[in-house]
């Protein structure tokens, strides 16, 4: 997982997959980044996807608002890696 999160890249993926994802304003995504509620993945040193989650509270469910992996990087378990990281953060 990479730590630097690119708002531009998230916006790009959101637009590229507009038929499958809800569109959120950049200000909303920027707030999620500031609150550290977005995990990302990479392949070959390039951002390849993101997972936006809700608050992590002990003993409570955590919501995944949106998750997307770039089409060219799919079927490589990157999405599962982000979900696994979120599970680890929740436990």
Secondary structure, DSSP 4 states (H G I P E B T S, - for coil): --S---HHHHHHHHHHTTTTS----HHHHHHHHHTT-EEEEEETTEEEEEEEE----TTS---EEEEEE-GGG-SSSHHHHHHHHHHHHH-
